[in-house]
Amino acid sequence: MTIQLYCFGESGNAYKAALALELSGLDWEPVFVDFFGGETRTPQYRSTINEMGEAPVLVDGDFRTSQSGAIQAYVTEKSGKFGGKTREETYEVLRWVLWDNHKFSSVCGLTRFLMNFLPEDKRPQEVITFNQGRLKAAFATLDAHLDGRDWIVGDDVTNADLSCCGYLYYPEPFSFDRADWPHIDGWLTRLSQQPGWKAPYDLMPGSPADRA
């Protein structure tokens, strides 16, 4: 049975789930969610797709879950990939996924949204500047960790990599310049060389160009 992923191209969190599915080799298909048209805020979406009113959502037969970290964990359970090779690595992967969700992608996503998807006259510059400061500290943490490493955990791609990269391949500016962070830059290059890798707008339906 084909796994369905409710997603949209602009979402870095959806990209984490889509990329895990694509690189795992599992049979899956994207289902477009019209986030910018308000679909996730409708009673129908909340009652039939996700009570949290969010994307991504994975549906595999009778199984359904949301939140990118939970979806990645399911992909690991089903495919045997990306979870770490030892007990210690498994917990280290989880540690970085939680760090990403709390300290990294959450700030990347919000900053990118405020800078690119709000009307220019409604962009809160003080909030953006504050978030950029938080991001600089997070980039420094990840860049230092990747010094001398190919991957965040162990010797192969894990959910730690697939989570932390979620917003870093997007073209919209949000204070991330790969040239400023050489170890992150090398890591992103290695990840993009994995068989099956695709950029967000090539992997999922929906892009800013569709609304231009």
Phi and psi in degrees as a GROMACS rama.xvg file:
@    title "Ramachandran Plot"
@    xaxis  label "Phi"
@    yaxis  label "Psi"
@TYPE xy
-76.3029  129.047  THR-2
-73.4066  138.316  ILE-3
-107.227  137.167  GLN-4
-121.878  112.127  LEU-5
-75.074  120.095  TYR-6
-160.733  173.025  CYS-7
-151.058  148.495  PHE-8
-60.63  -31.5598  GLY-9
-74.4074  -13.2889  GLU-10
-86.545  115.418  SER-11
-66.3894  -32.4353  GLY-12
-67.8352  -38.9516  ASN-13
-65.1962  -36.1044  ALA-14
-61.7289  -38.7399  TYR-15
-57.3679  -44.665  LYS-16
-70.7714  -43.8969  ALA-17
-63.7322  -40.7621  ALA-18
-67.4634  -39.5866  LEU-19
-60.4722  -44.2451  ALA-20
-63.5801  -44.6867  LEU-21
-65.0296  -43.8845  GLU-22
-75.9752  -20.3611  LEU-23
-74.1068  -23.8094  SER-24
86.487  1.40364  GLY-25
-69.2257  154.046  LEU-26
-81.102  117.127  ASP-27
-147.604  164.413  TRP-28
-145.302  143.796  GLU-29
-80.6832  144.681  PRO-30
-119.325  115.997  VAL-31
-67.3218  132.074  PHE-32
-110.966  123.357  VAL-33
-84.2057  72.7069  ASP-34
-60.5374  -46.1813  PHE-35
-72.4617  -15.1541  PHE-36
-91.1198  2.08528  GLY-37
90.1375  10.9342  GLY-38
-59.4428  -41.2091  GLU-39
-68.9548  -15.2576  THR-40
-94.9454  2.01962  ARG-41
-83.4436  149.073  THR-42
-57.6483  -35.4035  PRO-43
-64.0528  -44.5308  GLN-44
-62.5743  -44.7088  TYR-45
-66.6567  -31.5299  ARG-46
-86.2777  -26.7068  SER-47
-112.492  -22.4904  THR-48
-113.359  -56.9824  ILE-49
-155.786  114.268  ASN-50
-61.8598  -21.404  GLU-51
-78.7702  -9.4561  MET-52
67.5857  39.2736  GLY-53
-134.621  164.758  GLU-54
-128.787  148.224  ALA-55
-86.914  160.692  PRO-56
-134.927  130.875  VAL-57
-103.561  133.677  LEU-58
-126.398  122.932  VAL-59
-132.275  92.5496  ASP-60
63.5752  -121.867  GLY-61
-85.2509  -5.06808  ASP-62
-94.4877  136.259  PHE-63
-142.38  136.754  ARG-64
-151.868  159.208  THR-65
-127.854  -178.712  SER-66
76.0818  125.19  GLN-67
-58.6127  -39.3263  SER-68
-63.8853  -39.89  GLY-69
-67.5952  -39.5543  ALA-70
-64.9358  -42.5529  ILE-71
-61.4808  -39.5584  GLN-72
-63.4518  -38.0095  ALA-73
-66.7822  -42.3645  TYR-74
-59.1516  -40.8469  VAL-75
-63.473  -44.6649  THR-76
-60.7744  -39.7032  GLU-77
-81.3704  -33.3907  LYS-78
-104.004  -19.9859  SER-79
79.1818  10.2826  GLY-80
-111.093  155.652  LYS-81
76.0093  9.36911  PHE-82
-102.367  -3.34838  GLY-83
96.9728  147.765  GLY-84
-96.9498  -13.3308  LYS-85
-133.558  169.036  THR-86
-59.4693  -41.8453  ARG-87
-63.3219  -43.0697  GLU-88
-65.8874  -37.6028  GLU-89
-57.9502  -44.569  THR-90
-73.6629  -30.5557  TYR-91
-68.6427  -39.2438  GLU-92
-59.2848  -47.9779  VAL-93
-60.6636  -40.4965  LEU-94
-59.1453  -43.6125  ARG-95
-73.6153  -33.8685  TRP-96
-63.5232  -42.8338  VAL-97
-66.991  -39.5377  LEU-98
-61.0988  -45.3126  TRP-99
-59.7216  -48.8066  ASP-100
-62.4006  -35.4769  ASN-101
-89.4692  -44.6207  HIS-102
-106.145  -18.2871  LYS-103
-118.343  -74.3888  PHE-104
-61.6302  -35.1416  SER-105
-60.1961  -39.8271  SER-106
-78.7678  -39.5662  VAL-107
-56.4514  -49.1893  CYS-108
-63.7877  -45.398  GLY-109
-65.0036  -44.5832  LEU-110
-63.706  -44.4732  THR-111
-61.3853  -41.4424  ARG-112
-63.2587  -48.1615  PHE-113
-62.6986  -35.7421  LEU-114
-83.1461  -22.1897  MET-115
-124.564  -25.5993  ASN-116
-114.616  1.06932  PHE-117
-100.609  151.129  LEU-118
-57.2191  144.391  PRO-119
-55.7489  -35.1609  GLU-120
-78.7375  -3.43817  ASP-121
-112.595  8.95335  LYS-122
-82.0568  119.718  ARG-123
-80.3712  96.4007  PRO-124
-61.3379  -36.2578  GLN-125
-64.7374  -40.4766  GLU-126
-66.4174  -43.3263  VAL-127
-60.1081  -45.6817  ILE-128
-63.2911  -41.9025  THR-129
-60.9714  -46.5629  PHE-130
-64.0086  -36.6371  ASN-131
-63.4156  -34.14  GLN-132
-65.4119  -41.9997  GLY-133
-63.3691  -40.1787  ARG-134
-65.3976  -39.3676  LEU-135
-58.8476  -40.7516  LYS-136
-66.1107  -39.8202  ALA-137
-68.2264  -42.2237  ALA-138
-59.0695  -40.8777  PHE-139
-63.6978  -39.5768  ALA-140
-61.6556  -48.7883  THR-141
-68.0795  -41.9792  LEU-142
-62.6451  -42.4743  ASP-143
-65.433  -39.335  ALA-144
-64.2855  -34.896  HIS-145
-81.9181  -5.06643  LEU-146
-63.6321  114.995  ASP-147
84.2808  6.03601  GLY-148
-122.143  146.867  ARG-149
-83.3887  -36.5025  ASP-150
-132.077  162.47  TRP-151
-65.9514  -39.1948  ILE-152
-132.165  128.669  VAL-153
69.7765  -155.686  GLY-154
-113.334  21.0077  ASP-155
-154.6  171.217  ASP-156
-65.495  133.456  VAL-157
-131.518  179.226  THR-158
-62.9745  -21.067  ASN-159
-62.1086  -44.941  ALA-160
-66.4603  -45.2221  ASP-161
-69.3218  -24.3651  LEU-162
-80.8312  -50.2675  SER-163
-67.9823  -22.888  CYS-164
-83.1155  -4.44519  CYS-165
-48.7168  -39.791  GLY-166
-107.447  0.551459  TYR-167
-89.4755  -6.64423  LEU-168
-99.7119  -0.379004  TYR-169
-76.8187  147.571  TYR-170
-80.9469  -20.0717  PRO-171
-69.6296  138.227  GLU-172
-74.0753  140.207  PRO-173
-152.983  30.4921  PHE-174
87.2294  17.1912  SER-175
-110.64  118.989  PHE-176
-123.372  115.813  ASP-177
-55.5943  -32.707  ARG-178
-63.93  -22.3803  ALA-179
-78.2541  -16.5482  ASP-180
-131.93  82.894  TRP-181
-61.7705  -33.952  PRO-182
-74.6496  -36.7746  HIS-183
-64.8086  -41.1572  ILE-184
-59.4331  -46.7944  ASP-185
-63.5788  -40.8446  GLY-186
-63.2195  -44.4863  TRP-187
-63.5044  -36.4108  LEU-188
-64.0175  -46.15  THR-189
-60.7837  -42.4293  ARG-190
-64.8328  -40.2824  LEU-191
-70.9344  -11.2211  SER-192
-91.2163  -1.36723  GLN-193
-70.2514  139.612  GLN-194
-56.1492  127.664  PRO-195
95.7633  -9.67029  GLY-196
-61.9144  140.403  TRP-197
-139.369  149.393  LYS-198
-70.4248  159.567  ALA-199
-53.7678  -48.0498  PRO-200
-75.083  -11.4484  TYR-201
-91.3791  -17.9734  ASP-202
-96.4424  -28.774  LEU-203
-130.152  151.197  MET-204
-75.1778  148.586  PRO-205
102.005  129.202  GLY-206
-159.38  161.89  SER-207
-56.5789  -30.573  PRO-208
-61.6202  -29.1818  ALA-209
-66.9952  -24.8385  ASP-210
-103.425  0.253656  ARG-211
